[in-house]
Amino acid sequence: MHELSVRRTINAAPTHVWQVMTDRLAEWWCPLPWTTQVERLDRFAGGTADLVMRGPNGEMHRTPGLVLAWDEGSRFAFTDAITPDLVPSDPFMIGIWSIRPEGSGTLYKAIARHWTEEAMRQHREMGFEAGWEAVADQLKQICENSG
């Protein structure tokens, strides 16, 4: 499997981490100073995931896709391989975000699975580690400093 991943232990209850992950997604989804606008996020498998990321210099990256899984309280997954209108797209990855209890806190894991080794390598070269690590840190900070 062509997979990249990031993990964080967050000093907060899983219910709180899940609430931040899903209800406050725009606050942690992409590395600052970029921002995220949640156009639509259906909380069920087969639903629409449509997020827009904006850079500080006017850059814009729209990521329309399909929700593959929504396991309330523990995991959600999206793909860009299928548009919300169920049209095949050039697939880049499946993203899976999950949490589970760990000690007195929560283990957060974000996974990017790619169809090919080339796509995985491209994602790594695009800055996967730095970007997804920063996002994990942002989520951790929000969770630990709220609620």
Secondary structure as the mmCIF struct_conf table of DSSP 4:
data_model
#
loop_
_struct_conf.conf_type_id
_struct_conf.id
_struct_conf.beg_label_comp_id
_struct_conf.beg_label_asym_id
_struct_conf.beg_label_seq_id
_struct_conf.end_label_comp_id
_struct_conf.end_label_asym_id
_struct_conf.end_label_seq_id
STRN STRN1 HIS A 2 ILE A 10
BEND BEND1 ASN A 11 ALA A 12
HELX_RH_AL_P HELX_RH_AL_P1 PRO A 14 ASP A 23
BEND BEND2 ARG A 24 ARG A 24
HELX_RH_AL_P HELX_RH_AL_P2 LEU A 25 TRP A 28
BEND BEND3 TRP A 29 CYS A 30
TURN_TY1_P TURN_TY1_P1 LEU A 32 PRO A 33
STRN STRN2 THR A 35 LEU A 41
BEND BEND4 ARG A 43 PHE A 44
TURN_TY1_P TURN_TY1_P2 ALA A 45 GLY A 46
STRN STRN3 THR A 48 ARG A 54
TURN_TY1_P TURN_TY1_P3 PRO A 56 ASN A 57
BEND BEND5 GLY A 58 GLY A 58
STRN STRN4 MET A 60 ASP A 71
TURN_TY1_P TURN_TY1_P4 GLU A 72 SER A 74
STRN STRN5 ARG A 75 THR A 79
BEND BEND6 ASP A 80 ALA A 81
STRN STRN6 ILE A 82 ILE A 82
TURN_TY1_P TURN_TY1_P5 PRO A 84 ASP A 85
BEND BEND7 LEU A 86 LEU A 86
STRN STRN7 PRO A 88 PRO A 88
STRN STRN8 ILE A 94 GLU A 102
TURN_TY1_P TURN_TY1_P6 GLY A 103 SER A 104
STRN STRN9 GLY A 105 HIS A 114
BEND BEND8 TRP A 115 THR A 116
HELX_RH_AL_P HELX_RH_AL_P3 GLU A 117 GLU A 125
TURN_TY1_P TURN_TY1_P7 MET A 126 GLY A 127
HELX_RH_AL_P HELX_RH_AL_P4 PHE A 128 GLU A 144
TURN_TY1_P TURN_TY1_P8 ASN A 145 ASN A 145
#
